[in-house]
Amino acid sequence: MIFSGRSNIKLAEELARATGLALGNIVIEKFSDGEIYVRIKEDVKDQVIFVFQSLCYPASENLIELLIIIDALKRLSPKKIVAILPFYAYRRQERVLEKGESITASLVAKLLETAGIDEAVLVDIHSDKILDFFTVPVISLEVFDLFADYFTKLKIDNALVVSPDHGALADAQRLAGKLNLRAVSIVKKRDIHDAVALMVLEDDVTGKNIFMIDDEIDTAGTISRAAELLKSKGAGDIYIGCTHSIFSGPAIERLTQAPIKQIITTNTIPVPESKMMDKLSVLSIAPVLARVINEMKK
């Protein structure tokens, strides 16, 4: 069975249909003080159980809800609990930059294992270092094929893959390899007297249609500035691919105003109606997750 938290029910339902597995009967409620109550209303003894939750906004609440679901299931003696996490919360703190900080990416892994998971499936994680924080087996999925297939179907000529910063260059190179295109990177340079990083593009993009790729868009500051820079250098149409559409703060305003023809994202995080844009297309990762689950349930 698949048991789902409340963060991304639509994707959980797609996943159930794609795998032929039932969505387990689960009660999730809140006490008057905000504490979460969970009750599993299924017999899961000696079964392989998949627990689904996107740890998106509100991340802390969705994380606690997931931990309680796992604990409730563990007490019913299943054969194995596999956590399916399309979006991993607290992923950006995977190392200490300043004395006194927490490594929250490691803490979340420990909490999941303490609650009772036996395996985990993650999608386009922020850093491979996160895998080292788990002691249970972890499958790390990438969804580049979804973007590659989408961009291929667009049949765009004279194209180039661009990384919005050096951190996304490896992703851009992998996508470029799938599309048989060249990949280049925008470089951030910080003047010693200037607190704001300057974005520099040393390659010629005149007349080139652009595919930009990143693992996530949060406030959209980097991606919108990158699009503006590319346009100022004579680029043609600009297409953006990102796995995780966090879209926090001023993101929607920035993306709407930026010279971007189309943004392609996935449903690892549900996009509410208030954040939908005419230029936004959402691809489902249900088939990608279903292939993994179908292998595990054999």
N, C-alpha and C positions, 0 to 999 in steps of 0.2 A: 504494500500500500504506500501511497504518498500522503503525508500529513503536512498541511501548509499553515504557516502563520498568515497574518492579515496584510502583510506589506505589498504583496504582488499576486493577488488571487487570480487575476486573469491569466497570467503566465502559468501558474500552477494548474489551472484547468486545461490549458493547451497541452501542458506536459502530460497530464493524465490521459488525455485523448490520444496523444502521440505514442504513448507507451502501452496503452490498454490497461493501465493500473487504475484502481479505484482511489478516489480521494477519501481518506479515512475520516470517520465521523469524530469531530473534535469540537469541544465547547471552549470558547475563549471569551472571557468577560472581564470587566473591571469592578473592583470594589469601590465604594464611595470615596476612598482616599487615594484612588488611582492605581493601587496595586493590581497586578494581573492575575487572573484565575484561569487555570487550564484543567480540563478533564478529557481524557481519551475514552471514547465510548466504543472501542473495538477490542477484539481479542487479537493481540499481536504476538503472543507467545511463540517463540522459535521461528518467527518470520523475519525476512529482510525488509527493513523499513527505511523509506526515504523521507527525510524531513526537509522541507523547502521553505526558504525565507530569503528575501533580498534585504540586506542590512542598510537600506537607504533611509532617508529622512522620514520620521525621527529615528535616527540610528540607535540611540541608547535604548529607547523603548522597544524597537524591533529586536534588538539583541537580547534584552531581558526576556521578551516573549519567547524567542527561540530557545533560550536556555531552559526556561520552564517547560516548554513542550518536550525537549529532549529528556529532561529529568523525569517527567511524567511517563514517557514511553519506556525509559530504562527500567522503571519500577515494575513494568509488566512483562519483563524477561523476553524481549525479542532476540532473534539470533544475531542481528547486526543492525546498527543505526548508521545510515549514510546521510551526512548533511549536504544538501545541494544549495550552494550559496552563490547566486549569480552576481551579487555585489557584496564585497567584503568591507565592513566598517572599520574605521580607525587604521586603514591600511597605510596612510601617508607617514605615520610615525613608526618607521621600521628600524630606526637607529637613533642614538642620542646625539643631538647637535649642540645642546647647551646642558651644562651640569644641572641636575635636578629634574630632568625630564623623564617621562615614562615611555617605554617602548610599547605603545598600545597595540600594535599589530601582533606582537608576541603575547600580550595579555589576553587578547580575544581568542587566540588559538588555545591557550591554556584553559580558559573558561569553557570553551566548547568541549575539550577533552574531559575536563572535570565533570561537566554535565552528563557526558556519556557517549559521545560519538565514537564510532569505530573507523570511519573513513570520512573524507570530505571531497567535494568537487567545487573548485573555484573557477571563475571566468575572468580572463584578462586582468590578473592582479597587478597592482602598482609596481611591485618589485618581486623578483624571484626569491629574494631573501626571506620573504614571508613563508615560503614552503619549508624552510629550515626550522621554523618555530613550532611545527607540528611533529609529534612523535608517531601519530597514526598515519596510514597511507593517504596521500593527497593526489588527486588528479587535477592538473592545471590546464584548462581549456583556453584556446584562442579562437577567435571568430573571424580571422582575416579572410577566410574563404567566402563569408557572407558579403563582405565589402568588395572583394575581388570579383565575385560573380556579378554584383550589382553594377560596379563600374564597367565591367566588360559589356554588359547588356546596354549600357548607355551609348556604346560605340563612338566614343569621343576621340577624335584625331588630334595629333600634335599635342600630346599630353605629357605631363611631368608629375612625379610624386614629390611632395615637399613635406619635410618635417617642420612643425612650428617652433621647435627648439631642439637642442642636442639630445635631450632625454628621450624624445620620441623617434630619434633617427633610426634605431634598430627596427622599430615597427614599420617605418616608412620604407626601409630597405627590403623588408620581407614582403610588403605589399607590392613594391616595385618589381620584385622577382617574380611574383605571381602574374603581374600584368605585362611583364617584359618591357618595363620602362626604366628610365633613369631616376634615381632618388637624390635629392639635395636637401640641405638643412639651413634653416634660418639660425643665425647665431646671436645670442644675447651678449652685448658688451656693456660693461658698467664703467663709466667715467669715474675716476677717483673723487671728483668733486660733485658727482651727480648721483643721487640716490635711486634714480630710475634707470633701469637697464635699457640700453638702446638695442633695437633689433636691426641686424645687418644681414643682407642677402648679397652674396658675392657672385652668384650665378646669373646668367641672362635668362629671363623668363618672358621676354617680349613675345607676345602673340601665343604664348603657351597656355593651354587649358590645364588647370591645377587640380590634383587630388591631394588633399591634406588628410593625414591620419593621426589620431591620438587615442589613448586608452580612455580618456574621460574629458568632459567639458564641465567645469565647475562654474566659476563666475564669468567665463568666456573672455577674460581680459587678453590672454595670450593669443587665442585663436582669432579674435576680431582684429587685433593689432597686426597679426601676421597677414590676414586677408587684405587689410588696408595697405600694408607694405607691398605685397605682391601686385595689387592693382596699380600702385604708384610707379611700379617698375614695368608696367605695360602688359601684365598677365591678362589672359582671356577670362573664361568662366572658371569660377572657383567652387569646388565640391569638397565638402568636409565629411569625413567618416570618424565617428567616435563610438566606442562600445557603451560607455556609461554616461547617460545624459543626466547629470546631477542638476544642472541649470539653477544654481542658487543665486541669491542677490540680484545684481543687475544683468544676469546672463541673457534673459529673453530680450531686453531692450538692446543690448549690445549686438546680439546675433541678428535681430531684425534690421538694425541699421547698417550692419557690416556688408561689404560688397561680396556677399556669398550667394551663389545661385541655388545651391541645395545642401542641406545637412542630412546625412544618413546616420541614424543611430539604431540601437537595439532596445529590446524591452527588458533588459536586466533590471532597469528601474522604470516603473510605470510613469508615463508622461501624462500629467493631468490635462484636462481640456484647457485650463487657463494658461498652459505653457505650450500648447500646440501652435505652430506657425505654418503658413502656407509653404514655406521652403523646407519644412521638416518631414522626413520619411522615416518610419520605424519598422525595422526588420525583426522578426521573431527568432529567438535563439532556441525555441522549443525543439526543433529537429536536432540541433547539436547536442542538447542535454539528453534527449530521448535516446540517441545512439549509445551514449555512455551508460544510461540506466538499463537499457535492454541487454547490454553486455554483462552488467553486474547481476542481473536477476536470473541469468542462466544457471 
